[in-house]
Each structure stands twice: as structure tokens, then as C-alpha cells.
């Protein structure tokens, strides 16, 4: 190999090296720009999400419960989970039934003490309806009487 061949090879290597370095630099800057854009988009989305949470926390809670229920329905339970959770589920169900019955009894008792029984409420509604009918009849009679007593001009 001659000196000119060596120089030519060195020149080609430098050109190749420069080209690779330039391409790598461009890729790095492009990736950096894309990462910055993605970060800004993520920040914007996070701010909107936080705003949504603050303005409608109940909706988010309900949505979360729905997603959890859906996931629970779709993901199969293992035999071990059934074994461990069955007694807890049974106890929770029994507790809910007992709490509902106690609330119903307490409500009926409280309404009874206030004199608001089923028969009493029916009687009060009947009396109210009779009073309304009487008021409408009286108003109608008074209106008809006023019109009939007015002289025609």
C-alpha cells in the first residue's frame, strides 16, 4: 500500500466517522426534542387529570369502583382465593343483612313514635285531599258568585 492509498483510506475513515458522528448527534437532538415534547404533554395531561379529580371526585370514585368491579369480574379467582375469601364474604353478607334489618326496624320505630304509621299517614293524606277539594270548591263558588253579582255594563 502506498502513502496515497493510506491517505485515501484515512480520509474515507474520517469522512465515515464524521458522518456517523453527525447522524448520532442529529438522532440525539431529535430524541431529546421528542422527550421534551412528551414530558410537556404528560405534564399537561397530569394537570388536566388533577383538575378533573378536584372538580369531580365522586365521579372518579365511581369510575374507579366500576373499573375495579369489572376487573374483579374478568380476572378468575384461584382455589386458594376462594378458600380464604369465602368466609369473609359470607360474614360481610350476613352483616349487611343484619344492618339493613336493624335500620329498617329503627326507622319504623322512630316513625311510630312520631305518630307516622301507615294508617295514620293514609288518614292524613285523605284529610289533606278533602281539604284541597273543599278549598277549590269554595274558591269556585265564590268566583261564580262574584261574576253573577256584577252588573253588565
Secondary structure, 3 states (H helix, E strand, C coil): CCHHHHHHHHHHHHHHHHHHHHHHHHHHHHHHHHHHHHHHHHHHHHHHHHHHHHHCHHHHHHHHHHHHHHHHHHCCCCHHHHHHHHHHHHHHHHHHHHHHHHHHHHHHHHHHHCCCCHHHHHHHHHHHHHHHHHHHHHHHHHHHHHHHHCCCC
